[in-house]
């Protein structure tokens, strides 16, 4: 209780992540596989991730242990 009062007095702003449950999506409406534009093994992550901010074609890189 006191933590909430302290946050109000200090005008702390709290933000929470929004999540969705499976039932909130239309069945078959979205194919998440199309979001993944690349696959790398654990060793390839250090080369792949720096490309994301500057690339216009990369959206999500999937890291798969063991290739």
Secondary structure, 3 states (H helix, E strand, C coil): CHHHHHHHHCCCCCCCCCCCCHHHCCCCCCCHHHHCCEEECHHHHHHHHHHHCCCCCCCCEEECCCC
